[in-house]
Amino acid sequence: MHIDLVASLFAAFAAPTLGVVSAGRPPAPLAHTYSIVARDPKSGELGVAVQSHYFSVGPIVPWAEAGVGAVATQSLVLVDYGPLGLDLMRKGFTAKQALDSLLKADPHNEGRQVAMVDAKGNVAGYTGKSCIPDAGDVQGEQFSCQANLMANAKIWPAMKAAYETAQGDLAERLMQALEAAEKAGGDIRGRQSAAILVVKGEPSGKPWNDVVANLRVEDHDHPLVELRRLLRLRRAYNLEDQGDAYTTEKKSAEAAAAYDEAMKLAPDVVELQFWAAVTMYQNDRKADALALFKKVFAREARWVPLVERLSRVGLFPADPKAVAEVQAQATKGAKW
């Protein structure tokens, strides 16, 4: 792609909001941070994870699209690198070609820090000479770690080491990289927000179905602790959905395993247990369902009347005896 076309892309996407710096304008401080972009060689999933002492970093730094690539844009940030980088990789550019093209078209690239990975696992990273030290980046197999305004120069190497030795899916490995950065010293200013974005390796044609995880912590004393909690909940709800799918397919053993794992991951979320019980009751697992309803109602009686309401709209048997059987599991004398 010729440089004039890249410049036209900048012009098309530039929209200075929330402190976003548009191409051709002087850079302004925004997202000093540490982040990682990566592609999982096994699943093909693409992802970005980030932490910063900046309010709501999630809409600014991480960008990813299934079957295309992932981008982290930070430091004296030009958000345009995110959507434009994806656009170029969608057109067939490698991560390096996309990054080089955008840097060449950016008159203030000395303040940028950007990393990209494409759907084939090619990676590229850039730390401009005006990024506030300690700042730097390092690449590994199908991933790149980068950081600026850090407490020390050990941050990005610590992220690389953690990611390379981590076990689990892509989201878990990204999470461990962030945690390693914080343990090594993190942002010199402290911490405030964090985000993780993971998409599938192959596009379905429905982008809303291609997101594996899209979690944001906007403002928190310990954003990574909160981000890990949200990731745990995301896994629990995914398992609940999988349990419902197995139940529909009459795979009772698989459904039971999925529900059990979901409830282990999020034992504090009563709603997961309630909907699991509803599904079980309607799929020949009444004994298990009644035991679970009893547990739910003992913790929160507010769920008892919902059973009858569900029966009115086809989400539970429209049978007064069935409703009564379930509601009988409520603690005697409980009010709702």
SULKAHU-V170031 format. One record per residue. N is the residue number from 0. RES is the residue in one letter. SS is DSSP state (h for helix, s for strand, l for the rest). NEAR is the number of other C-alpha atoms within 10 Angstrom. Layout:
n:N res:RES ss:SS near:NEAR
n:N res:RES ss:SS near:NEAR
This chain:
n:0 res:M ss:l near:12
n:1 res:H ss:l near:7
n:2 res:I ss:h near:12
n:3 res:D ss:h near:10
n:4 res:L ss:h near:12
n:5 res:V ss:h near:20
n:6 res:A ss:h near:16
n:7 res:S ss:h near:12
n:8 res:L ss:h near:19
n:9 res:F ss:h near:21
n:10 res:A ss:h near:14
n:11 res:A ss:h near:11
n:12 res:F ss:h near:15
n:13 res:A ss:l near:19
n:14 res:A ss:l near:15
n:15 res:P ss:l near:14
n:16 res:T ss:l near:9
n:17 res:L ss:l near:9
n:18 res:G ss:l near:16
n:19 res:V ss:l near:19
n:20 res:V ss:l near:22
n:21 res:S ss:l near:21
n:22 res:A ss:l near:23
n:23 res:G ss:l near:13
n:24 res:R ss:l near:12
n:25 res:P ss:l near:11
n:26 res:P ss:l near:21
n:27 res:A ss:l near:14
n:28 res:P ss:l near:15
n:29 res:L ss:l near:21
n:30 res:A ss:s near:26
n:31 res:H ss:l near:28
n:32 res:T ss:s near:29
n:33 res:Y ss:s near:33
n:34 res:S ss:s near:33
n:35 res:I ss:s near:32
n:36 res:V ss:s near:34
n:37 res:A ss:s near:35
n:38 res:R ss:s near:29
n:39 res:D ss:l near:20
n:40 res:P ss:l near:15
n:41 res:K ss:l near:9
n:42 res:S ss:l near:12
n:43 res:G ss:l near:19
n:44 res:E ss:l near:27
n:45 res:L ss:s near:35
n:46 res:G ss:s near:34
n:47 res:V ss:s near:33
n:48 res:A ss:s near:30
n:49 res:V ss:s near:29
n:50 res:Q ss:s near:33
n:51 res:S ss:s near:30
n:52 res:H ss:l near:24
n:53 res:Y ss:l near:19
n:54 res:F ss:l near:16
n:55 res:S ss:l near:20
n:56 res:V ss:h near:25
n:57 res:G ss:h near:23
n:58 res:P ss:h near:12
n:59 res:I ss:l near:21
n:60 res:V ss:l near:30
n:61 res:P ss:s near:27
n:62 res:W ss:s near:28
n:63 res:A ss:s near:27
n:64 res:E ss:s near:28
n:65 res:A ss:l near:27
n:66 res:G ss:l near:21
n:67 res:V ss:l near:27
n:68 res:G ss:s near:33
n:69 res:A ss:s near:34
n:70 res:V ss:s near:34
n:71 res:A ss:s near:31
n:72 res:T ss:s near:27
n:73 res:Q ss:s near:33
n:74 res:S ss:s near:27
n:75 res:L ss:l near:26
n:76 res:V ss:l near:26
n:77 res:L ss:l near:30
n:78 res:V ss:l near:28
n:79 res:D ss:h near:24
n:80 res:Y ss:h near:30
n:81 res:G ss:h near:22
n:82 res:P ss:h near:19
n:83 res:L ss:h near:21
n:84 res:G ss:h near:35
n:85 res:L ss:h near:25
n:86 res:D ss:h near:17
n:87 res:L ss:h near:22
n:88 res:M ss:h near:25
n:89 res:R ss:h near:18
n:90 res:K ss:l near:12
n:91 res:G ss:l near:15
n:92 res:F ss:l near:18
n:93 res:T ss:l near:24
n:94 res:A ss:h near:28
n:95 res:K ss:h near:20
n:96 res:Q ss:h near:16
n:97 res:A ss:h near:26
n:98 res:L ss:h near:25
n:99 res:D ss:h near:16
n:100 res:S ss:h near:20
n:101 res:L ss:h near:22
n:102 res:L ss:h near:19
n:103 res:K ss:h near:13
n:104 res:A ss:h near:19
n:105 res:D ss:l near:20
n:106 res:P ss:l near:14
n:107 res:H ss:l near:20
n:108 res:N ss:h near:23
n:109 res:E ss:h near:16
n:110 res:G ss:h near:22
n:111 res:R ss:s near:23
n:112 res:Q ss:s near:30
n:113 res:V ss:s near:32
n:114 res:A ss:s near:32
n:115 res:M ss:s near:34
n:116 res:V ss:s near:33
n:117 res:D ss:s near:32
n:118 res:A ss:l near:27
n:119 res:K ss:l near:16
n:120 res:G ss:l near:20
n:121 res:N ss:l near:18
n:122 res:V ss:s near:26
n:123 res:A ss:s near:25
n:124 res:G ss:s near:24
n:125 res:Y ss:s near:22
n:126 res:T ss:s near:23
n:127 res:G ss:l near:18
n:128 res:K ss:l near:14
n:129 res:S ss:l near:15
n:130 res:C ss:l near:22
n:131 res:I ss:l near:18
n:132 res:P ss:l near:15
n:133 res:D ss:l near:16
n:134 res:A ss:l near:26
n:135 res:G ss:s near:25
n:136 res:D ss:s near:24
n:137 res:V ss:s near:19
n:138 res:Q ss:s near:19
n:139 res:G ss:s near:13
n:140 res:E ss:l near:14
n:141 res:Q ss:l near:20
n:142 res:F ss:s near:29
n:143 res:S ss:s near:30
n:144 res:C ss:s near:31
n:145 res:Q ss:s near:29
n:146 res:A ss:s near:35
n:147 res:N ss:l near:31
n:148 res:L ss:l near:23
n:149 res:M ss:s near:26
n:150 res:A ss:l near:18
n:151 res:N ss:l near:16
n:152 res:A ss:l near:19
n:153 res:K ss:l near:17
n:154 res:I ss:h near:29
n:155 res:W ss:h near:30
n:156 res:P ss:h near:21
n:157 res:A ss:h near:20
n:158 res:M ss:h near:30
n:159 res:K ss:h near:24
n:160 res:A ss:h near:14
n:161 res:A ss:h near:20
n:162 res:Y ss:h near:25
n:163 res:E ss:h near:14
n:164 res:T ss:h near:10
n:165 res:A ss:l near:15
n:166 res:Q ss:l near:11
n:167 res:G ss:l near:9
n:168 res:D ss:l near:12
n:169 res:L ss:h near:25
n:170 res:A ss:h near:24
n:171 res:E ss:h near:15
n:172 res:R ss:h near:21
n:173 res:L ss:h near:28
n:174 res:M ss:h near:24
n:175 res:Q ss:h near:24
n:176 res:A ss:h near:30
n:177 res:L ss:h near:29
n:178 res:E ss:h near:19
n:179 res:A ss:h near:21
n:180 res:A ss:h near:25
n:181 res:E ss:h near:21
n:182 res:K ss:h near:12
n:183 res:A ss:l near:19
n:184 res:G ss:l near:16
n:185 res:G ss:l near:28
n:186 res:D ss:s near:24
n:187 res:I ss:l near:17
n:188 res:R ss:l near:14
n:189 res:G ss:l near:15
n:190 res:R ss:l near:21
n:191 res:Q ss:l near:21
n:192 res:S ss:s near:25
n:193 res:A ss:s near:32
n:194 res:A ss:s near:27
n:195 res:I ss:s near:27
n:196 res:L ss:s near:24
n:197 res:V ss:s near:28
n:198 res:V ss:s near:30
n:199 res:K ss:l near:24
n:200 res:G ss:l near:24
n:201 res:E ss:l near:16
n:202 res:P ss:l near:15
n:203 res:S ss:l near:12
n:204 res:G ss:l near:9
n:205 res:K ss:l near:9
n:206 res:P ss:h near:12
n:207 res:W ss:h near:9
n:208 res:N ss:h near:12
n:209 res:D ss:l near:19
n:210 res:V ss:s near:20
n:211 res:V ss:s near:20
n:212 res:A ss:s near:19
n:213 res:N ss:s near:18
n:214 res:L ss:s near:18
n:215 res:R ss:s near:23
n:216 res:V ss:s near:22
n:217 res:E ss:l near:17
n:218 res:D ss:l near:17
n:219 res:H ss:l near:17
n:220 res:D ss:l near:11
n:221 res:H ss:l near:14
n:222 res:P ss:h near:21
n:223 res:L ss:h near:23
n:224 res:V ss:h near:14
n:225 res:E ss:h near:17
n:226 res:L ss:h near:22
n:227 res:R ss:h near:18
n:228 res:R ss:h near:13
n:229 res:L ss:h near:17
n:230 res:L ss:h near:20
n:231 res:R ss:h near:16
n:232 res:L ss:h near:18
n:233 res:R ss:h near:19
n:234 res:R ss:h near:17
n:235 res:A ss:h near:24
n:236 res:Y ss:h near:19
n:237 res:N ss:h near:17
n:238 res:L ss:h near:22
n:239 res:E ss:h near:25
n:240 res:D ss:h near:19
n:241 res:Q ss:h near:18
n:242 res:G ss:h near:27
n:243 res:D ss:h near:23
n:244 res:A ss:h near:15
n:245 res:Y ss:h near:18
n:246 res:T ss:h near:22
n:247 res:T ss:h near:14
n:248 res:E ss:l near:11
n:249 res:K ss:l near:13
n:250 res:K ss:l near:13
n:251 res:S ss:h near:18
n:252 res:A ss:h near:11
n:253 res:E ss:h near:16
n:254 res:A ss:h near:25
n:255 res:A ss:h near:20
n:256 res:A ss:h near:15
n:257 res:A ss:h near:23
n:258 res:Y ss:h near:26
n:259 res:D ss:h near:18
n:260 res:E ss:h near:17
n:261 res:A ss:h near:27
n:262 res:M ss:h near:21
n:263 res:K ss:h near:12
n:264 res:L ss:h near:18
n:265 res:A ss:l near:19
n:266 res:P ss:l near:15
n:267 res:D ss:l near:10
n:268 res:V ss:l near:16
n:269 res:V ss:h near:16
n:270 res:E ss:h near:15
n:271 res:L ss:h near:20
n:272 res:Q ss:h near:22
n:273 res:F ss:h near:21
n:274 res:W ss:h near:18
n:275 res:A ss:h near:26
n:276 res:A ss:h near:25
n:277 res:V ss:h near:23
n:278 res:T ss:h near:20
n:279 res:M ss:h near:24
n:280 res:Y ss:h near:21
n:281 res:Q ss:l near:16
n:282 res:N ss:l near:14
n:283 res:D ss:l near:13
n:284 res:R ss:l near:16
n:285 res:K ss:h near:16
n:286 res:A ss:h near:12
n:287 res:D ss:h near:14
n:288 res:A ss:h near:23
n:289 res:L ss:h near:20
n:290 res:A ss:h near:13
n:291 res:L ss:h near:21
n:292 res:F ss:h near:26
n:293 res:K ss:h near:20
n:294 res:K ss:h near:17
n:295 res:V ss:h near:23
n:296 res:F ss:h near:22
n:297 res:A ss:h near:17
n:298 res:R ss:h near:13
n:299 res:E ss:l near:15
n:300 res:A ss:h near:17
n:301 res:R ss:h near:13
n:302 res:W ss:h near:19
n:303 res:V ss:h near:24
n:304 res:P ss:h near:12
n:305 res:L ss:h near:13
n:306 res:V ss:h near:19
n:307 res:E ss:h near:21
n:308 res:R ss:h near:14
n:309 res:L ss:h near:15
n:310 res:S ss:h near:16
n:311 res:R ss:h near:12
n:312 res:V ss:l near:10
n:313 res:G ss:l near:9
n:314 res:L ss:l near:14
n:315 res:F ss:l near:19
n:316 res:P ss:l near:18
n:317 res:A ss:l near:15
n:318 res:D ss:l near:12
n:319 res:P ss:h near:11
n:320 res:K ss:h near:10
n:321 res:A ss:h near:17
n:322 res:V ss:h near:20
n:323 res:A ss:h near:12
n:324 res:E ss:h near:12
n:325 res:V ss:h near:23
n:326 res:Q ss:h near:21
n:327 res:A ss:l near:15
n:328 res:Q ss:l near:18
n:329 res:A ss:l near:22
n:330 res:T ss:l near:14
n:331 res:K ss:l near:8
n:332 res:G ss:l near:6
n:333 res:A ss:l near:12
n:334 res:K ss:l near:10
n:335 res:W ss:l near:11
